[in-house]
């Protein structure tokens, strides 16, 4: 999975990039290597907003895009919350795909034909 960290009105340090890579490692194991993850971090400049450190994550998968947004007082905490929210979405998406695949496979298998030898045998 390719991870891109962007900062709006703030600089993105190497420590922040490492933290993002560490937090999204679980998700990277569950999705394809071709998936793209964009994490954008920024600070709300409005003093009336208490939770001004915002993290947004967009995960581009084949056929679907998952998004999560979280705000808190600390940027690292916001990243943690976003990663947890995205983990839930990825798990839900994978379960949906798995159920869809299993139901299609079950529909493709024809029902077993009755054995005529069993029908002719006398019942006890």
Secondary structure, DSSP 8 states (H G I E B T S, - for coil): -EEEEEEESS---HHHHHHHHHHTHHHHHHS-TT-EEEEEEEE---TT-S--EEEEEEEEETTEEEEEEEEESSHHHHHHHHHHHHHHHHHHHHHHHHHHHHHHHHHHS------HHHHHS---
